[in-house]
């Protein structure tokens, strides 16, 4: 095995964000750029000699090229075996499942999640630990430090591996196994849910569903599980072939980018009862009933409230967890059940210690991510199957289930406004000025609402004691309403300002008031305290969800 040491120099800006390193494809295509980051990962590990690495991605542009480079570098780094999804495909939750089942040392996932793909769009890479979850900040900080000082990377001379056929080959002394990307994951999901009951629901002539895979990674998984194991009619899964550019679409399962699905469910002539979609790497989801979109925050709360209907969770939940910007709807469910509800920063890695310690069973984020302790990533198909299991048992439409939930717990009226591609300096100015104002906001009134507290969210992990500062600015009102400001770490161009708005309404007669109308006073308050328009020049958000 001929290992070549290639001299290199650091690239600026290789700092992992919320979910790894994401940049434009053309950035990753620079000679040495991917290699430097991968070498920094391997240099930050210890004990990988002879161990197993899991490797795959969402099939976006540059995925196949990156896999060949990483395989040759993994051989140089001393790994004994690499498990690669056939055709380079491995959804993020499936990668977590494979790492856990196969006892792997860790895994590299190639994805920019819900970001667009193609030669002019986005690519991403992240490292997952042996528990199957995203690397913690201690590790990613070490990787970043290494990228700033790296002077060489190591790679093996070898021909490309055939990724299209199941089987085994070798790169030097390292074994490369091309695996079925669906098998381990599908087996795990079948152990959690009542597949017979779900199959019975899908066989009913009056029940029709549509799953939009958005030409992303979950197409093969949905075909195999929904249409294969569960017997849904052919054609239930649409846009089911992963494409390097996601068919020119934006693989983000929300009402804007999955508008075709939402329209189909709103059309009584379609005959559809249930709809769902997932994102680029398969870890996010959208749930749609007939003429009714379920918000991710409500979905988490409904999932928690109906745990007794699901075989794997019927014995009880140890706790639930949500990211700080996610609505407090699940908090009310947890309070009634008498179990803990943890509030963490955004980023699934923060749920990992809670799940590993057995403190939480279900977790969720407002950004369309829900999951449980079955893996250490959010899981789009898991959420869809959970809802199908609920529907199969309750035999009620989606809208009725959600509205009954609101009547029982009250409604946390909630929305997220995204201002995308803001000039980074302007976005940081907005946040810095807002932080300086925090002490002066207490007691301020706007449209009859009084600010009770204002802070920059700090999280101390209840398991390992680690501390994470500056995780989002919260403005808390006396009536239970909230306004949260946060800069997203998932974009590749400029900065995305996310504005989260939440208002609690116990009166069921007011649950039908349009969401944006209910939240209008909070929008006005946000503008008053943060000066979004004068600082950024944006008069309206790009996306409202």
Rosetta blueprint (number, residue, H / E / L):
1 X L
2 X L
3 X E
4 X E
5 X E
6 X E
7 X E
8 X L
9 X L
10 X L
11 X L
12 X L
13 X L
14 X L
15 X L
16 X L
17 X E
18 X L
19 X L
20 X E
21 X E
22 X E
23 X E
24 X E
25 X H
26 X H
27 X H
28 X H
29 X L
30 X L
31 X L
32 X L
33 X H
34 X H
35 X H
36 X H
37 X H
38 X H
39 X H
40 X H
41 X H
42 X H
43 X H
44 X L
45 X L
46 X L
47 X L
48 X L
49 X L
50 X L
51 X L
52 X E
53 X E
54 X E
55 X E
56 X E
57 X E
58 X L
59 X L
60 X L
61 X L
62 X L
63 X H
64 X H
65 X H
66 X H
67 X H
68 X H
69 X H
70 X H
71 X H
72 X H
73 X H
74 X H
75 X H
76 X H
77 X L
78 X L
79 X L
80 X L
81 X E
82 X E
83 X E
84 X E
85 X E
86 X E
87 X E
88 X E
89 X E
90 X L
91 X L
92 X H
93 X H
94 X H
95 X H
96 X H
97 X H
98 X H
99 X H
100 X H
101 X H
102 X H
103 X L
104 X L
105 X L
106 X E
107 X E
108 X E
109 X E
110 X E
111 X L
112 X L
113 X L
114 X L
115 X L
116 X L
117 X L
118 X L
119 X L
120 X L
121 X L
122 X E
123 X E
124 X E
125 X E
126 X E
127 X E
128 X E
129 X L
130 X L
131 X L
132 X L
133 X L
134 X E
135 X L
136 X L
137 X H
138 X H
139 X H
140 X H
141 X H
142 X H
143 X H
144 X H
145 X H
146 X H
147 X H
148 X L
149 X L
150 X L
151 X L
152 X E
153 X E
154 X E
155 X E
156 X E
157 X L
158 X L
159 X L
160 X L
161 X L
162 X L
163 X L
164 X L
165 X L
166 X L
167 X E
168 X E
169 X E
170 X E
171 X E
172 X L
173 X L
174 X E
175 X E
176 X E
177 X E
178 X E
179 X E
180 X L
181 X L
182 X L
183 X H
184 X H
185 X H
186 X H
187 X H
188 X H
189 X H
190 X H
191 X H
192 X H
193 X L
194 X L
195 X H
196 X H
197 X H
198 X H
199 X H
200 X H
201 X H
202 X H
203 X H
204 X L
205 X L
206 X L
207 X L
208 X L
209 X E
210 X E
211 X E
212 X E
213 X L
214 X L
215 X L
216 X L
217 X L
218 X H
219 X H
220 X H
221 X H
222 X H
223 X H
224 X H
225 X H
226 X H
227 X H
228 X H
229 X H
230 X L
231 X L
232 X L
233 X L
234 X L
235 X L
236 X L
237 X E
238 X E
239 X L
240 X L
241 X L
242 X L
243 X L
244 X L
245 X L
246 X H
247 X H
248 X H
249 X L
250 X L
251 X L
252 X L
253 X L
254 X L
255 X L
256 X L
257 X L
258 X L
259 X H
260 X H
261 X H
262 X H
263 X H
264 X H
265 X H
266 X H
267 X L
268 X H
269 X H
270 X H
271 X L
272 X L
273 X L
274 X E
275 X E
276 X E
277 X E
278 X E
279 X L
280 X L
281 X L
282 X L
283 X L
284 X L
285 X E
286 X E
287 X E
288 X E
289 X E
290 X L
291 X L
292 X E
293 X E
294 X E
295 X L
296 X H
297 X H
298 X H
299 X H
300 X H
301 X H
302 X H
303 X H
304 X H
305 X H
306 X L
307 X H
308 X H
309 X H
310 X L
311 X L
312 X L
313 X L
314 X L
315 X L
316 X L
317 X L
318 X L
319 X E
320 X E
321 X E
322 X E
323 X E
324 X L
325 X L
326 X L
327 X L
328 X L
329 X H
330 X H
331 X H
332 X H
333 X H
334 X H
335 X H
336 X H
337 X H
338 X L
339 X L
340 X E
341 X E
342 X E
343 X E
344 X E
345 X L
346 X L
347 X L
348 X L
349 X H
350 X H
351 X H
352 X H
353 X H
354 X H
355 X H
356 X H
357 X L
358 X L
359 X L
360 X L
361 X L
362 X E
363 X E
364 X E
365 X E
366 X L
367 X L
368 X L
369 X E
370 X E
371 X E
372 X E
373 X L
374 X L
375 X L
376 X L
377 X L
378 X L
379 X L
380 X H
381 X H
382 X H
383 X H
384 X H
385 X H
386 X H
387 X H
388 X H
389 X H
390 X H
391 X H
392 X H
393 X H
394 X H
395 X L
396 X L
397 X L
398 X H
399 X H
400 X H
401 X H
402 X H
403 X H
404 X H
405 X H
406 X H
407 X H
408 X H
409 X H
410 X L
411 X E
412 X E
413 X E
414 X E
415 X E
416 X E
417 X E
418 X E
419 X E
420 X E
421 X E
422 X E
423 X L
424 X H
425 X H
426 X H
427 X H
428 X H
429 X H
430 X H
431 X H
432 X H
433 X H
434 X H
435 X H
436 X H
437 X H
438 X H
439 X H
440 X H
441 X H
442 X L
443 X L
444 X L
445 X E
446 X E
447 X L
448 X L
449 X E
450 X E
451 X E
452 X E
453 X E
454 X E
455 X E
456 X E
457 X L
458 X L
459 X E
460 X E
461 X L
462 X L
463 X L
464 X L
465 X L
466 X L
467 X E
468 X E
469 X L
470 X L
471 X L
472 X L
473 X E
474 X E
475 X E
476 X E
477 X E
478 X L
479 X L
480 X L
481 X L
482 X E
483 X E
484 X E
485 X E
486 X E
487 X E
488 X L
489 X L
490 X L
491 X L
492 X L
493 X L
494 X L
495 X E
496 X E
497 X E
498 X E
499 X E
500 X E
501 X E
502 X E
503 X E
504 X E
505 X E
506 X L
507 X L
508 X H
509 X H
510 X H
511 X L
512 X L
513 X L
514 X L
515 X H
516 X H
517 X H
518 X H
519 X H
520 X H
521 X H
522 X H
523 X H
524 X H
525 X H
526 X H
527 X H
528 X H
529 X H
530 X H
531 X L
532 X H
533 X H
534 X H
535 X H
536 X H
537 X L
538 X L
539 X L
540 X L
541 X L
542 X L
543 X E
544 X E
545 X L
